[in-house]
Amino acid sequence: MRPRIGITTSTLDRNPAGPTQQAAATNLAYIHCIVEAGGIPFLLPNIPGDDHVAEVLNTLDGVLLSGGGDIDPAYWGEALHPEASLVDPLRDQFELALTREALRRDLPILGICRGVQVITVATGGDLWQDVPSQYPTDIMHRQSALRSEPTHTVTVKGGSLLARVLQPETVNFEADLNVSVNSFHHQAPRNCGTLLTVMASSPDGLTEALCVPTATFALGVQWHPEEMAGSDPLHARLFTALVTAAADKQIFGHT
């Protein structure tokens, strides 16, 4: 059986013709990448109440935490920044509970953009709420170029899980790896706490990838590899690694 990967969603207002309705949605690029990697994607709506999380995870072999709006800074004791946008309390509640339970079960997790931020907050860390005003830098972390175009580099630490994922054919993983990435965020991991390991950073020192070292496979990246996977196979390897880890977990069944 192909591994079942749950993909988190945004709750969006849509009005194709008639009264506005709310929809659970995500970009098709995530779905395509999971399918190309050999998995079966399942979209996860933001369900109220933590008691649903266990039942949701009982049906899955892995989780992809997708991109989206900002996380409410109340989770780390701060007031909302004036530049915060698209805060969704229900999504925050659902994804944080989902991530903590997935980590408890050691289910494979890949976090993308907002997803890496969810991993950070779920494990006790906090975020820069607005990089342009709180972390001045010459790097454009919210690019105007096409989503498929890289606009800056990140340095991946040699020997890290991410280095092994991105260059599986390499015998020596100890050398740092420079990777060209796209960038569409204004929040970012700040204090990662004791449960996370930083695996990559941009030239200005901002955290670009991290992992939970005690987990079999739980990592997040700040860029959007799903938008670059079609033109650069290196980014597709993140999804292959998630699906492969999920397939390995199928051996043990669901608990």
Secondary structure, 3 states (H helix, E strand, C coil): CCCEEEEECEEEEECCCCCCEEEEECCHHHHHHHHHCCCEEEEECCCCCHHHHHHHHHCCCEEEECCCCCCCHHHHCCCCCCCCCCCCHHHHHHHHHHHHHHHHHCCCEEEECHHHHHHHHHCCCCEECCHHHHCCCCCCCECCCCCCCCCEEEEECCCCHHHHHHCCCCCCCCCCEEEEECCECCCEECCCCCCCEEEEECCCCCEEEEECCCCCCEEEECCCHHHCCCCCHHHHHHHHHHHHHHHHHHHHCCC
